[in-house]
Amino acid sequence: MKQLEVLRQVFRKAGEADIPCEVPDYLCCKITLDIFCDPVITPSGVTYERAVILDHLQKVGKFDPITREPLDQSQLVPNLAIKEAVQAYLDKH
């Protein structure tokens, strides 16, 4: 009986990782709402998916879509902290 209970606990613990959960907002692009793959941060502190913000700058205009501040491609900096947070989240889930 004791072994059976231990086995149940092991399966219950393993199953917790399989329960779907919502991705936190801070791990998602503000434009597409998709989880980040290559996040970049703007001078105003907003993080976007690189391909999405580059597309915006090219097709819509050279401004931050949220703050409306002027924005150039050269001002985008990789957001390594968010990239690591996304990887940690994906490893766990």
TAKA-V38880 format. One record per run of one state. SS is the DSSP state (h for helix, s for strand, l for the rest). FROM is the first residue (numbers start at 1). LEN is the number of residues. If there is no record, write none. Layout:
BEGIN
ss-><SS;SS>
from-><FROM;FROM>
len-><LEN;LEN>
END
This chain:
BEGIN
ss-><l;h;l;h;s;l;s;l;s;l;s;h;l;s;l;s;l;h;l;s;l;h;l>
from-><1;2;17;25;28;29;35;36;39;42;47;50;60;63;64;70;71;73;76;77;79;80;93>
len-><1;15;8;3;1;6;1;3;3;5;3;10;3;1;6;1;2;3;1;2;1;13;1>
END
